Amino acid sequence: MAYLSIAISLIFLLYGPALSQAQPAAAPAPPGPTNITKILEKAGQFGTMIRLLKSTSTADQINGQLNNSNNGLTVFAPTDNAFTNLPSGTLNSLTDQQKVALIQFHVLPNLMTITQFQTASNPLRTQAGDSSDGKYPLNVTAVGNQVNISTGIVNTTVSNTIYSDGQLAVYQVDKVLLPLDIFRPSVAPAPAPTKAKKKEAPADLGPSSSSSKDSSESSDAGTLKWRNSRDIACAALVGFLYWIL
């Protein structure tokens, strides 16, 4: 029995360390994935922006890019009051494609800190695409910590930093950023050139014309009558002279 105990002890001493080394160490718990809608929910007062991010699938695109690549993003988030201050029916009048473009216009495809806005080249390119004039230009000017934003229709400022890490920055704005391509003011069409009126033919002179005609005919008749009287007088004179002689 003593030999058996010694044998078991020797086996444990020889193979125990190897068995314990073969077991994998427990992995640390992964950090929670970045989620733009959860960030805005935590901040409060961004219900409309959250709804539009979800309905246009922009939230999935942002979360996918942040969690599957090293590319940074910047999001300008209008408050609920900003959407309320839009003219009535503005959002309902947009097509689904225009709603996507509107929300993507609030997203920059790179991380921009407040200090980086000071040296940014305008116009900034957004996820909406073409930044040329008349399309989706977004211009910023920064003085110290104040960042002014202009879309060509709306002017506003960054009023608060909601969230910032090494990959994502979310800034509060108090107006909805309206792009020119969707909200360009309609220009009234130029009036059609007026056609020159044709000159109307002179109106029929009516009675006055007839009167002139009658007068002319009367004059001709008088002339003829005078000639006849003259011829008769000459004939009478000739007859008288012949009778005398």
C-alpha positions as CSV (number, residue, x, y, z in Angstrom):
1,M,0.0,0.0,0.0
2,A,2.9,2.3,0.8
3,Y,4.4,1.5,-2.6
4,L,1.2,2.5,-4.3
5,S,1.0,5.8,-2.6
6,I,4.6,6.6,-3.5
7,A,3.9,5.6,-7.2
8,I,0.9,7.9,-7.4
9,S,2.9,10.8,-5.9
10,L,5.7,10.3,-8.4
11,I,3.2,10.2,-11.4
12,F,1.7,13.5,-10.2
13,L,5.1,15.1,-9.7
14,L,6.2,14.1,-13.2
15,Y,3.0,14.8,-15.3
16,G,1.2,17.3,-13.2
17,P,3.0,20.5,-14.5
18,A,2.5,19.3,-18.1
19,L,-1.2,18.7,-17.7
20,S,-1.7,22.1,-16.1
21,Q,0.3,23.8,-18.9
22,A,-1.9,22.2,-21.5
23,Q,-5.1,24.0,-20.3
24,P,-5.6,27.3,-22.2
25,A,-5.7,30.6,-20.2
26,A,-9.1,32.4,-20.0
27,A,-9.3,35.2,-22.6
28,P,-10.2,38.7,-21.3
29,A,-13.8,39.8,-22.0
30,P,-13.9,41.8,-25.3
31,P,-14.9,45.5,-25.0
32,G,-18.5,46.3,-26.1
33,P,-18.8,47.3,-29.7
34,T,-19.3,51.0,-30.5
35,N,-22.9,51.8,-31.2
36,I,-23.9,55.2,-32.4
37,T,-27.6,55.0,-31.4
38,K,-26.7,53.9,-27.8
39,I,-24.3,56.9,-27.5
40,L,-27.1,59.2,-28.6
41,E,-29.7,57.4,-26.3
42,K,-27.4,57.9,-23.3
43,A,-27.0,61.6,-24.2
44,G,-30.8,62.2,-24.5
45,Q,-32.7,64.7,-26.7
46,F,-31.8,62.9,-30.0
47,G,-34.8,60.8,-30.5
48,T,-35.5,62.0,-34.1
49,M,-31.9,61.5,-35.1
50,I,-31.9,58.0,-33.7
51,R,-35.1,57.1,-35.6
52,L,-33.7,58.4,-38.9
53,L,-30.3,56.7,-38.3
54,K,-32.2,53.4,-37.9
55,S,-34.8,53.8,-40.7
56,T,-32.1,54.7,-43.3
57,S,-29.7,52.0,-42.1
58,T,-27.1,54.6,-41.6
59,A,-26.6,53.4,-38.0
60,D,-25.7,49.9,-39.2
61,Q,-23.2,51.4,-41.7
62,I,-21.6,53.6,-39.0
63,N,-21.4,50.7,-36.4
64,G,-20.1,48.3,-39.0
65,Q,-17.3,50.7,-40.2
66,L,-16.3,51.5,-36.6
67,N,-16.1,47.9,-35.5
68,N,-14.7,46.3,-38.6
69,S,-12.0,48.8,-39.6
70,N,-9.6,51.4,-38.3
71,N,-11.3,54.2,-40.1
72,G,-12.6,57.0,-38.0
73,L,-15.9,58.9,-38.3
74,T,-17.4,62.2,-37.2
75,V,-21.1,62.6,-36.6
76,F,-23.0,65.9,-36.3
77,A,-26.2,65.2,-34.3
78,P,-29.1,67.7,-34.4
79,T,-31.2,67.8,-31.3
80,D,-35.0,67.1,-31.3
81,N,-35.6,70.8,-31.1
82,A,-33.6,71.3,-34.3
83,F,-35.9,68.9,-36.1
84,T,-39.0,70.5,-34.5
85,N,-37.9,73.9,-35.8
86,L,-38.0,72.7,-39.4
87,P,-41.0,73.9,-41.5
88,S,-44.0,71.6,-41.0
89,G,-43.9,68.5,-43.2
90,T,-40.2,68.9,-44.2
91,L,-39.2,65.3,-43.4
92,N,-42.5,63.8,-44.7
93,S,-42.0,65.5,-48.1
94,L,-38.6,63.7,-48.6
95,T,-38.2,60.5,-50.5
96,D,-36.5,57.5,-48.8
97,Q,-33.4,58.3,-50.9
98,Q,-33.4,61.9,-49.8
99,K,-33.7,60.9,-46.2
100,V,-30.6,58.7,-46.6
101,A,-28.7,61.6,-48.2
102,L,-29.8,64.0,-45.5
103,I,-28.5,61.8,-42.6
104,Q,-25.3,60.9,-44.5
105,F,-24.7,64.6,-44.9
106,H,-24.3,64.7,-41.1
107,V,-21.4,62.1,-41.2
108,L,-17.8,62.8,-42.1
109,P,-15.8,59.8,-43.4
110,N,-12.9,60.6,-41.0
111,L,-12.3,61.5,-37.4
112,M,-12.2,65.3,-36.8
113,T,-11.3,66.7,-33.4
114,I,-12.2,70.3,-32.5
115,T,-8.6,71.5,-33.1
116,Q,-8.5,69.8,-36.5
117,F,-11.4,71.9,-37.7
118,Q,-9.1,74.9,-37.5
119,T,-7.0,73.6,-40.4
120,A,-9.6,71.7,-42.4
121,S,-9.9,72.3,-46.1
122,N,-13.3,73.4,-47.3
123,P,-15.6,72.1,-48.5
124,L,-15.6,69.0,-46.2
125,R,-16.6,65.7,-47.9
126,T,-19.5,63.9,-46.2
127,Q,-20.9,60.4,-46.6
128,A,-23.6,62.0,-48.8
129,G,-21.0,62.3,-51.6
130,D,-20.3,65.1,-54.1
131,S,-19.2,68.2,-52.2
132,S,-19.1,70.5,-55.2
133,D,-21.1,73.7,-55.2
134,G,-24.8,73.1,-55.5
135,K,-24.6,69.4,-54.3
136,Y,-23.4,68.5,-50.8
137,P,-20.8,71.2,-49.7
138,L,-20.2,71.5,-46.0
139,N,-17.9,74.4,-44.9
140,V,-16.5,74.9,-41.4
141,T,-14.6,77.7,-39.8
142,A,-13.1,77.4,-36.3
143,V,-11.9,80.1,-33.9
144,G,-10.5,78.6,-30.7
145,N,-13.1,76.0,-29.6
146,Q,-16.0,77.4,-31.6
147,V,-16.7,75.6,-34.8
148,N,-19.1,77.3,-37.3
149,I,-20.8,75.2,-39.9
150,S,-22.4,76.3,-43.2
151,T,-24.3,74.3,-45.8
152,G,-25.2,77.2,-48.1
153,I,-28.7,77.1,-46.6
154,V,-28.1,76.7,-42.8
155,N,-25.5,78.3,-40.5
156,T,-25.0,76.8,-37.1
157,T,-22.3,76.0,-34.5
158,V,-21.1,72.9,-32.7
159,S,-22.7,73.4,-29.2
160,N,-21.3,70.4,-27.4
161,T,-19.1,67.3,-27.7
162,I,-21.3,64.3,-27.0
163,Y,-18.7,61.6,-27.4
164,S,-15.1,61.3,-28.5
165,D,-12.5,58.5,-28.6
166,G,-9.7,57.6,-30.9
167,Q,-12.1,56.5,-33.7
168,L,-15.4,58.4,-33.3
169,A,-16.4,62.0,-32.5
170,V,-20.1,63.0,-32.1
171,Y,-20.9,66.7,-31.9
172,Q,-24.2,68.3,-31.0
173,V,-25.6,70.9,-33.4
174,D,-28.8,72.9,-32.8
175,K,-29.9,73.1,-36.5
176,V,-30.5,70.3,-39.0
177,L,-27.8,70.5,-41.7
178,L,-29.8,71.0,-44.9
179,P,-27.8,70.2,-48.1
180,L,-28.2,72.4,-51.2
181,D,-29.0,69.4,-53.5
182,I,-32.2,68.6,-51.6
183,F,-33.3,72.0,-50.2
184,R,-32.1,74.5,-52.8
185,P,-34.6,77.4,-52.9
186,S,-36.7,77.1,-56.0
187,V,-36.2,80.0,-58.5
188,A,-39.3,81.4,-60.2
189,P,-39.2,80.9,-64.0
190,A,-38.4,84.0,-66.1
191,P,-41.5,85.4,-67.7
192,A,-42.0,84.4,-71.3
193,P,-41.1,87.2,-73.8
194,T,-44.1,89.2,-75.0
195,K,-45.0,88.8,-78.6
196,A,-45.2,92.0,-80.6
197,K,-48.7,92.8,-81.5
198,K,-49.5,92.9,-85.2
199,K,-50.6,96.3,-86.4
200,E,-54.3,96.2,-87.2
201,A,-55.4,97.2,-90.6
202,P,-57.0,100.7,-90.6
203,A,-60.7,100.4,-89.9
204,D,-63.2,100.9,-92.8
205,L,-63.8,104.6,-93.1
206,G,-67.5,103.9,-93.4
207,P,-69.7,106.8,-94.1
208,S,-66.9,109.2,-94.6
209,S,-65.4,107.0,-97.3
210,S,-68.8,106.8,-99.1
211,S,-69.1,110.5,-98.6
212,S,-65.8,111.2,-100.4
213,K,-66.8,108.8,-103.1
214,D,-70.2,110.6,-103.5
215,S,-68.5,113.9,-103.5
216,S,-66.1,112.8,-106.3
217,E,-69.0,111.4,-108.4
218,S,-71.0,114.7,-107.9
219,S,-68.0,116.7,-109.0
220,D,-67.6,114.6,-112.2
221,A,-71.3,115.0,-112.9
222,G,-71.1,118.8,-112.5
223,T,-68.1,119.0,-114.9
224,L,-70.0,116.9,-117.5
225,K,-73.1,119.1,-117.2
226,W,-71.0,122.3,-117.6
227,R,-69.4,120.9,-120.8
228,N,-72.8,120.0,-122.2
229,S,-74.1,123.5,-121.5
230,R,-71.1,125.1,-123.2
231,D,-71.5,123.0,-126.3
232,I,-75.2,123.9,-126.5
233,A,-74.4,127.6,-126.2
234,C,-71.8,127.4,-128.9
235,A,-74.2,125.6,-131.3
236,A,-76.9,128.3,-130.6
237,L,-74.4,131.1,-131.4
238,V,-73.3,129.5,-134.6
239,G,-77.0,129.1,-135.6
240,F,-77.7,132.8,-134.9
241,L,-74.8,134.0,-136.9
242,Y,-75.8,131.9,-139.8
243,W,-79.4,133.2,-139.7
244,I,-78.1,136.9,-139.7
245,L,-75.8,136.3,-142.6
